[in-house]
Amino acid sequence: MEHPLHLFGYCPRCGSNRFAINDVKSKRCEDCGFVLYFNAIAATVALIMNKQGELLVARRSKEPAKGTLDLPGGFADSMETAEEGVAREVAEETGLKVTATRYLFSLPNIYVYSGFEEHTLDLFFLCEVEDDTLPTANDDVEELMWIKLQDIDDSLFGLQSIRKGVKKFIKEHAKR
């Protein structure tokens, strides 16, 4: 796989086409000296359990991985904490209000959007919500469902990091 830096042919500061590979993570403009680092984008993922021990699972309504299972979440906005981002995404996608978050783990991911590979760092949070009885599928979610952990088939999750995260969460939850 070719590194995504090859897609950047011009310096974003001065527009020069003398924008050359600097090292494995960056390009440097030979005219103005600007260095562009290609870093991961922060994304958040919500693991929401109800009192019956079921996980809130979404079905994606849009590409990438349209029609596959997913968890509520999305990209963190600029000047937003990961906790604020996961709460906002949960509200946008489910209508639920997050009352508490606990960071669990992170996984790298490649999220293809508009034909471009976005390298993300997906931050997984265990989220408590105010009232779990009325989730509503909104935004880029086709449907929401509560599934018992033992009934979850992680292979049905379309995004690689979500699939790995669900598998990790179920394994760790079983140890309790």
MIZA-759505 format. One record per residue: z, x, y of N, C-alpha, C in turn; residue in one letter. Coordinates in nm, 2 decimals, always signed. Layout:
! residues N
   n.zz   n.xx   n.yy  ca.zz  ca.xx  ca.yy   c.zz   c.xx   c.yy residuo
      Z      X      Y      Z      X      Y      Z      X      Y       a
...
This chain:
! residues 176
   n.zz   n.xx   n.yy  ca.zz  ca.xx  ca.yy   c.zz   c.xx   c.yy residuo
  +0.00  +0.08  -0.12  +0.00  +0.00  +0.00  +0.00  +0.09  +0.12       m
  -0.09  +0.06  +0.21  -0.10  +0.14  +0.34  +0.02  +0.10  +0.43       e
  +0.07  +0.20  +0.50  +0.18  +0.17  +0.60  +0.13  +0.08  +0.71       h
  +0.21  -0.02  +0.76  +0.17  -0.11  +0.86  +0.13  -0.04  +1.00       p
  +0.18  +0.08  +1.02  +0.15  +0.15  +1.15  +0.00  +0.17  +1.17       l
  -0.08  +0.16  +1.06  -0.23  +0.18  +1.08  -0.29  +0.07  +1.15       h
  -0.22  -0.05  +1.16  -0.27  -0.16  +1.23  -0.26  -0.15  +1.39       l
  -0.18  -0.05  +1.43  -0.16  -0.03  +1.57  -0.25  +0.08  +1.62       f
  -0.36  +0.05  +1.68  -0.46  +0.15  +1.72  -0.45  +0.20  +1.86       g
  -0.38  +0.12  +1.94  -0.37  +0.15  +2.09  -0.22  +0.15  +2.13       y
  -0.19  +0.24  +2.22  -0.06  +0.25  +2.27  -0.02  +0.13  +2.35       c
  +0.10  +0.07  +2.32  +0.14  -0.06  +2.39  +0.18  -0.03  +2.53       p
  +0.21  +0.09  +2.57  +0.25  +0.12  +2.70  +0.14  +0.15  +2.79       r
  +0.04  +0.23  +2.75  -0.07  +0.27  +2.85  -0.21  +0.23  +2.80       c
  -0.22  +0.18  +2.67  -0.35  +0.13  +2.62  -0.44  +0.24  +2.57       g
  -0.39  +0.36  +2.56  -0.47  +0.47  +2.51  -0.50  +0.45  +2.36       s
  -0.62  +0.50  +2.32  -0.66  +0.49  +2.18  -0.62  +0.62  +2.11       n
  -0.55  +0.71  +2.18  -0.50  +0.84  +2.12  -0.35  +0.81  +2.08       r
  -0.34  +0.71  +1.99  -0.21  +0.67  +1.94  -0.21  +0.71  +1.79       f
  -0.14  +0.83  +1.77  -0.15  +0.89  +1.64  -0.02  +0.89  +1.56       a
  -0.03  +0.90  +1.43  +0.09  +0.91  +1.34  +0.18  +1.02  +1.39       i
  +0.30  +0.99  +1.41  +0.41  +1.09  +1.45  +0.49  +1.14  +1.33       n
  +0.53  +1.04  +1.24  +0.60  +1.07  +1.12  +0.58  +0.94  +1.03       d
  +0.65  +0.93  +0.92  +0.64  +0.82  +0.83  +0.68  +0.68  +0.89       v
  +0.76  +0.69  +1.00  +0.81  +0.56  +1.06  +0.76  +0.54  +1.20       k
  +0.67  +0.62  +1.26  +0.64  +0.61  +1.40  +0.50  +0.66  +1.43       s
  +0.45  +0.61  +1.54  +0.32  +0.66  +1.60  +0.36  +0.71  +1.75       k
  +0.29  +0.81  +1.79  +0.31  +0.86  +1.93  +0.18  +0.87  +2.01       r
  +0.19  +0.83  +2.13  +0.07  +0.83  +2.22  +0.06  +0.98  +2.27       c
  -0.06  +1.03  +2.25  -0.09  +1.17  +2.29  -0.11  +1.18  +2.44       e
  -0.13  +1.06  +2.51  -0.15  +1.06  +2.65  -0.02  +1.04  +2.73       d
  +0.06  +0.94  +2.70  +0.18  +0.92  +2.78  +0.31  +0.95  +2.71       c
  +0.30  +0.99  +2.58  +0.42  +1.03  +2.50  +0.50  +0.92  +2.44       g
  +0.46  +0.79  +2.46  +0.54  +0.68  +2.41  +0.54  +0.69  +2.25       f
  +0.66  +0.66  +2.19  +0.67  +0.66  +2.05  +0.71  +0.52  +2.00       v
  +0.63  +0.46  +1.91  +0.66  +0.33  +1.85  +0.71  +0.35  +1.71       l
  +0.84  +0.30  +1.69  +0.89  +0.30  +1.55  +0.87  +0.16  +1.49       y
  +0.83  +0.16  +1.36  +0.81  +0.04  +1.29  +0.94  +0.01  +1.21       f
  +1.03  -0.08  +1.26  +1.15  -0.11  +1.20  +1.15  -0.24  +1.14       n
  +1.25  -0.27  +1.06  +1.27  -0.40  +0.99  +1.31  -0.51  +1.10       a
  +1.27  -0.63  +1.08  +1.30  -0.74  +1.16  +1.42  -0.81  +1.10       i
  +1.52  -0.85  +1.17  +1.64  -0.92  +1.12  +1.60  -1.07  +1.09       a
  +1.64  -1.11  +0.96  +1.63  -1.25  +0.92  +1.76  -1.29  +0.86       a
  +1.79  -1.42  +0.87  +1.91  -1.47  +0.81  +1.89  -1.57  +0.70       t
  +1.98  -1.58  +0.61  +1.97  -1.67  +0.49  +2.10  -1.74  +0.48       v
  +2.10  -1.87  +0.46  +2.23  -1.94  +0.44  +2.24  -1.99  +0.30       a
  +2.36  -1.96  +0.24  +2.40  -2.01  +0.11  +2.51  -2.11  +0.14       l
  +2.48  -2.24  +0.12  +2.57  -2.35  +0.15  +2.60  -2.42  +0.02       i
  +2.73  -2.42  -0.01  +2.78  -2.49  -0.13  +2.85  -2.62  -0.09       m
  +2.84  -2.73  -0.17  +2.92  -2.85  -0.15  +3.04  -2.85  -0.24       n
  +3.12  -2.95  -0.23  +3.24  -2.96  -0.30  +3.22  -2.97  -0.45       k
  +3.10  -3.01  -0.49  +3.07  -3.03  -0.63  +3.02  -2.90  -0.69       q
  +3.02  -2.79  -0.62  +2.97  -2.66  -0.66  +2.82  -2.65  -0.67       g
  +2.75  -2.73  -0.59  +2.60  -2.72  -0.58  +2.56  -2.64  -0.46       e
  +2.44  -2.58  -0.47  +2.38  -2.50  -0.37  +2.28  -2.58  -0.30       l
  +2.27  -2.58  -0.16  +2.17  -2.65  -0.09  +2.04  -2.57  -0.10       l
  +1.94  -2.63  -0.15  +1.81  -2.56  -0.17  +1.70  -2.64  -0.10       v
  +1.61  -2.56  -0.04  +1.50  -2.62  +0.04  +1.37  -2.60  -0.04       a
  +1.27  -2.69  -0.01  +1.13  -2.67  -0.05  +1.05  -2.64  +0.07       r
  +0.97  -2.53  +0.07  +0.90  -2.48  +0.18  +0.78  -2.58  +0.21       r
  +0.76  -2.61  +0.34  +0.65  -2.70  +0.37  +0.53  -2.62  +0.43       s
  +0.55  -2.49  +0.45  +0.44  -2.41  +0.51  +0.43  -2.27  +0.44       k
  +0.32  -2.21  +0.46  +0.30  -2.07  +0.41  +0.38  -1.98  +0.49       e
  +0.42  -1.87  +0.43  +0.40  -1.82  +0.30  +0.48  -1.90  +0.20       p
  +0.43  -1.90  +0.07  +0.50  -1.96  -0.04  +0.52  -2.11  -0.03       a
  +0.43  -2.18  +0.03  +0.44  -2.32  +0.05  +0.46  -2.39  -0.08       k
  +0.55  -2.49  -0.08  +0.58  -2.57  -0.20  +0.69  -2.50  -0.30       g
  +0.72  -2.38  -0.27  +0.82  -2.31  -0.36  +0.96  -2.34  -0.30       t
  +1.06  -2.30  -0.38  +1.20  -2.32  -0.34  +1.24  -2.21  -0.24       l
  +1.34  -2.24  -0.16  +1.38  -2.15  -0.05  +1.53  -2.18  -0.02       d
  +1.59  -2.10  +0.07  +1.72  -2.13  +0.12  +1.70  -2.15  +0.28       l
  +1.78  -2.23  +0.34  +1.77  -2.24  +0.49  +1.79  -2.10  +0.55       p
  +1.72  -2.07  +0.66  +1.73  -1.95  +0.73  +1.60  -1.92  +0.80       g
  +1.60  -1.80  +0.86  +1.48  -1.75  +0.94  +1.51  -1.63  +1.02       g
  +1.41  -1.60  +1.11  +1.43  -1.48  +1.19  +1.53  -1.50  +1.30       f
  +1.61  -1.39  +1.32  +1.70  -1.39  +1.43  +1.63  -1.38  +1.56       a
  +1.67  -1.45  +1.66  +1.61  -1.44  +1.80  +1.66  -1.32  +1.87       d
  +1.59  -1.27  +1.97  +1.64  -1.17  +2.06  +1.77  -1.21  +2.12       s
  +1.86  -1.12  +2.14  +1.99  -1.14  +2.20  +2.08  -1.25  +2.13       m
  +2.06  -1.26  +2.00  +2.13  -1.36  +1.92  +2.20  -1.28  +1.81       e
  +2.32  -1.31  +1.78  +2.39  -1.24  +1.66  +2.33  -1.30  +1.54       t
  +2.35  -1.23  +1.42  +2.30  -1.29  +1.30  +2.38  -1.42  +1.27       a
  +2.50  -1.42  +1.30  +2.58  -1.54  +1.28  +2.53  -1.66  +1.36       e
  +2.49  -1.63  +1.48  +2.44  -1.74  +1.57  +2.30  -1.78  +1.51       e
  +2.22  -1.68  +1.47  +2.09  -1.71  +1.41  +2.09  -1.80  +1.29       g
  +2.18  -1.76  +1.20  +2.19  -1.84  +1.07  +2.24  -1.99  +1.11       v
  +2.33  -2.00  +1.20  +2.38  -2.13  +1.24  +2.27  -2.21  +1.30       a
  +2.19  -2.15  +1.39  +2.08  -2.22  +1.46  +1.97  -2.26  +1.35       r
  +1.94  -2.17  +1.26  +1.84  -2.20  +1.16  +1.88  -2.32  +1.07       e
  +2.01  -2.31  +1.03  +2.06  -2.42  +0.95  +2.05  -2.55  +1.02       v
  +2.09  -2.56  +1.15  +2.08  -2.68  +1.23  +1.93  -2.72  +1.24       a
  +1.84  -2.63  +1.27  +1.70  -2.67  +1.28  +1.64  -2.72  +1.15       e
  +1.67  -2.66  +1.04  +1.61  -2.70  +0.91  +1.68  -2.81  +0.84       e
  +1.81  -2.83  +0.86  +1.89  -2.92  +0.78  +1.96  -3.03  +0.86       t
  +1.98  -3.00  +0.99  +2.06  -3.09  +1.07  +2.21  -3.07  +1.06       g
  +2.25  -2.98  +0.97  +2.39  -2.95  +0.95  +2.45  -2.86  +1.05       l
  +2.57  -2.88  +1.09  +2.64  -2.79  +1.18  +2.73  -2.69  +1.11       k
  +2.70  -2.56  +1.12  +2.77  -2.45  +1.06  +2.91  -2.43  +1.13       v
  +3.02  -2.43  +1.06  +3.15  -2.42  +1.12  +3.21  -2.28  +1.09       t
  +3.16  -2.21  +0.98  +3.21  -2.08  +0.95  +3.10  -2.00  +0.87       a
  +3.09  -1.87  +0.89  +3.00  -1.79  +0.82  +3.07  -1.67  +0.76       t
  +3.03  -1.62  +0.65  +3.08  -1.50  +0.59  +2.97  -1.42  +0.54       r
  +2.95  -1.30  +0.59  +2.84  -1.21  +0.55  +2.86  -1.17  +0.40       y
  +2.76  -1.18  +0.32  +2.77  -1.14  +0.18  +2.70  -1.01  +0.15       l
  +2.56  -1.00  +0.18  +2.48  -0.88  +0.14  +2.35  -0.89  +0.22       f
  +2.27  -0.78  +0.20  +2.14  -0.78  +0.26  +2.04  -0.73  +0.16       s
  +1.91  -0.78  +0.18  +1.80  -0.73  +0.10  +1.68  -0.71  +0.18       l
  +1.60  -0.60  +0.15  +1.47  -0.59  +0.23  +1.37  -0.68  +0.17       p
  +1.27  -0.72  +0.26  +1.17  -0.81  +0.22  +1.04  -0.78  +0.29       n
  +0.93  -0.82  +0.24  +0.80  -0.82  +0.31  +0.76  -0.97  +0.32       i
  +0.75  -1.02  +0.44  +0.72  -1.15  +0.47  +0.58  -1.16  +0.54       y
  +0.48  -1.21  +0.46  +0.34  -1.21  +0.52  +0.32  -1.33  +0.60       v
  +0.29  -1.31  +0.73  +0.27  -1.42  +0.82  +0.14  -1.39  +0.90       y
  +0.05  -1.49  +0.90  -0.08  -1.48  +0.97  -0.15  -1.35  +0.92       s
  -0.14  -1.32  +0.79  -0.21  -1.21  +0.74  -0.14  -1.07  +0.77       g
  -0.03  -1.07  +0.83  +0.04  -0.95  +0.87  +0.17  -0.93  +0.79       f
  +0.20  -0.82  +0.74  +0.32  -0.79  +0.66  +0.43  -0.76  +0.76       e
  +0.53  -0.85  +0.77  +0.65  -0.83  +0.85  +0.75  -0.77  +0.76       e
  +0.80  -0.66  +0.78  +0.91  -0.60  +0.70  +1.04  -0.65  +0.76       h
  +1.12  -0.72  +0.68  +1.24  -0.78  +0.72  +1.36  -0.73  +0.65       t
  +1.47  -0.74  +0.71  +1.60  -0.72  +0.65  +1.67  -0.85  +0.64       l
  +1.68  -0.91  +0.53  +1.74  -1.05  +0.51  +1.89  -1.04  +0.49       d
  +1.96  -1.10  +0.58  +2.11  -1.10  +0.58  +2.16  -1.23  +0.52       l
  +2.23  -1.22  +0.41  +2.27  -1.34  +0.34  +2.41  -1.38  +0.38       f
  +2.44  -1.50  +0.42  +2.57  -1.55  +0.46  +2.61  -1.67  +0.38       f
  +2.74  -1.68  +0.34  +2.79  -1.80  +0.29  +2.84  -1.88  +0.41       l
  +2.78  -2.00  +0.42  +2.81  -2.08  +0.53  +2.89  -2.21  +0.49       c
  +2.98  -2.24  +0.58  +3.05  -2.37  +0.56  +2.99  -2.46  +0.67       e
  +2.98  -2.59  +0.64  +2.92  -2.69  +0.73  +3.02  -2.80  +0.76       v
  +3.01  -2.86  +0.87  +3.10  -2.97  +0.91  +3.10  -3.09  +0.82       e
  +2.98  -3.13  +0.78  +2.96  -3.25  +0.69  +2.84  -3.23  +0.61       d
  +2.86  -3.20  +0.48  +2.74  -3.17  +0.39  +2.68  -3.29  +0.33       d
  +2.72  -3.41  +0.37  +2.67  -3.54  +0.31  +2.53  -3.58  +0.36       t
  +2.49  -3.53  +0.47  +2.37  -3.59  +0.53  +2.27  -3.48  +0.57       l
  +2.23  -3.38  +0.49  +2.13  -3.29  +0.53  +1.99  -3.36  +0.54       p
  +1.91  -3.32  +0.64  +1.78  -3.38  +0.66  +1.68  -3.27  +0.67       t
  +1.57  -3.28  +0.60  +1.47  -3.18  +0.60  +1.39  -3.19  +0.73       a
  +1.40  -3.07  +0.80  +1.33  -3.06  +0.93  +1.25  -2.93  +0.94       n
  +1.18  -2.91  +1.05  +1.12  -2.79  +1.08  +1.02  -2.75  +0.97       d
  +1.04  -2.64  +0.90  +0.94  -2.60  +0.80  +0.99  -2.62  +0.66       d
  +1.08  -2.73  +0.65  +1.14  -2.77  +0.52  +1.08  -2.90  +0.48       v
  +1.02  -2.90  +0.36  +0.96  -3.03  +0.30  +1.07  -3.12  +0.25       e
  +1.16  -3.06  +0.17  +1.27  -3.14  +0.12  +1.40  -3.05  +0.10       e
  +1.51  -3.12  +0.09  +1.64  -3.05  +0.06  +1.70  -3.11  -0.06       l
  +1.76  -3.03  -0.14  +1.83  -3.08  -0.26  +1.95  -3.00  -0.30       m
  +2.05  -3.06  -0.36  +2.17  -2.99  -0.40  +2.15  -2.96  -0.55       w
  +2.16  -2.84  -0.59  +2.14  -2.80  -0.73  +2.26  -2.72  -0.78       i
  +2.31  -2.76  -0.90  +2.42  -2.69  -0.96  +2.38  -2.55  -0.99       k
  +2.47  -2.45  -0.97  +2.43  -2.31  -0.99  +2.37  -2.28  -1.13       l
  +2.43  -2.34  -1.23  +2.39  -2.32  -1.36  +2.25  -2.38  -1.39       q
  +2.20  -2.47  -1.31  +2.07  -2.53  -1.32  +1.96  -2.47  -1.24       d
  +1.99  -2.37  -1.16  +1.90  -2.30  -1.07  +1.81  -2.21  -1.15       i
  +1.68  -2.22  -1.14  +1.58  -2.13  -1.19  +1.53  -2.04  -1.08       d
  +1.58  -1.92  -1.07  +1.55  -1.83  -0.96  +1.40  -1.80  -0.95       d
  +1.33  -1.81  -1.06  +1.18  -1.78  -1.06  +1.10  -1.88  -0.97       s
  +1.17  -2.00  -0.94  +1.10  -2.10  -0.86  +1.11  -2.07  -0.71       l
  +1.18  -1.97  -0.67  +1.19  -1.93  -0.53  +1.07  -1.84  -0.50       f
  +0.99  -1.87  -0.40  +0.87  -1.81  -0.37  +0.88  -1.67  -0.30       g
  +0.98  -1.65  -0.22  +1.00  -1.53  -0.15  +1.08  -1.43  -0.23       l
  +1.03  -1.31  -0.24  +1.10  -1.21  -0.33  +1.25  -1.19  -0.30       q
  +1.28  -1.17  -0.17  +1.42  -1.14  -0.14  +1.51  -1.26  -0.16       s
  +1.46  -1.38  -0.14  +1.53  -1.50  -0.16  +1.56  -1.51  -0.31       i
  +1.46  -1.49  -0.39  +1.47  -1.50  -0.54  +1.58  -1.40  -0.59       r
  +1.57  -1.27  -0.54  +1.67  -1.17  -0.57  +1.81  -1.21  -0.52       k
  +1.82  -1.26  -0.40  +1.94  -1.30  -0.34  +2.01  -1.42  -0.42       g
  +1.93  -1.52  -0.46  +1.99  -1.63  -0.53  +2.04  -1.58  -0.67       v
  +1.96  -1.49  -0.73  +2.01  -1.43  -0.86  +2.14  -1.36  -0.84       k
  +2.15  -1.28  -0.74  +2.27  -1.20  -0.71  +2.39  -1.29  -0.68       k
  +2.36  -1.39  -0.60  +2.47  -1.48  -0.56  +2.52  -1.56  -0.69       f
  +2.44  -1.60  -0.77  +2.48  -1.68  -0.89  +2.56  -1.58  -0.98       i
  +2.51  -1.46  -1.00  +2.58  -1.36  -1.08  +2.72  -1.33  -1.03       k
  +2.73  -1.31  -0.90  +2.86  -1.28  -0.84  +2.95  -1.40  -0.84       e
  +2.89  -1.52  -0.82  +2.97  -1.64  -0.82  +3.03  -1.67  -0.96       h
  +2.96  -1.63  -1.06  +3.00  -1.65  -1.20  +3.12  -1.57  -1.23       a
  +3.14  -1.45  -1.16  +3.25  -1.36  -1.19  +3.38  -1.42  -1.14       k
  +3.38  -1.52  -1.05  +3.50  -1.57  -0.99  +3.58  -1.66  -1.08       r
